[in-house]
């Protein structure tokens, strides 16, 4: 009888440990050197905040660019969070929020998320979607030294988008988004994205379009690119940010505290959603948002 009781106790204990681990409530603190070991999505997501009419924005990214619109979430913000599937990544659109700064203008005019780059293989289909929505068809130009063509344009909110046509042999690029950041100090930003976030740095490139060196960082199919246009630029801390899906948001927050990195919004849960989030600022105040999903809500 004692053996049966002991076995039952072991089974109950094992189930408890498995359940608490799956909800992110680990018994012992997790020690990490960067956030990367906690990533559970093979890409990053990006969000944009806007002032334009929501339906106009949704039409542009959905019907014109051709990205599938997913379920929209109401999180109590000025507008709902509309989500669009871009390969392995998601583009999330929501209204502007207070306590953040917003700078329109040229890509070089401020620091922040200044450019989103999307990739396509079917140029004809993309151009036809612009025509069918009554919009001017983009004029594409070759990218020197590559087999790609590209164009820059503004979305309905006046934020910059780059559309790149790639050959079929490079269609893997269509699975993600390239998030173009303008930064004030390239070395500080490199350290943040390599050492804190833990992203893989790709070989630096001479950027013939902007005449700067571009530093890029990959996680799966998504790329973050850093460009520096000089010190003293105003900061756009509100228009966009980067989201990572992780297995332990608390460990990310602990690492930020240990490295004296700015925590914009500490560990919190969102009512009605099974997740924990922590919002971290990079050296230019750009939001790096870490979300732990599948967490049981406290009753």
Secondary structure, 3 states (H helix, E strand, C coil): CHHHHHHHHHHHHHHHHHHHHHCCCCCCCCCCCCCHHHECCCCCEEEEEECCCHHHHHHHHHHHCCCEECCCECCCCCCCEEEEEECCEEEEEEECCCCCCCCCCCHHHEEEEEEEEEEECCHHHHHHHHHHCCCCCCCCEECCCCCCEEEEEECCCCCEEEEEECCHHHHHHHHCCEEEEEECCHHHHHHHHHHHCCCEECCCEEECCCCEEEEEEEECCEEEEEEECCCCCEECCCCEEEEEEECCHHHHHHHHHHCCCCEEEEEEECCCCCEEEEEEECCCCCEEEEEEECCCCCC
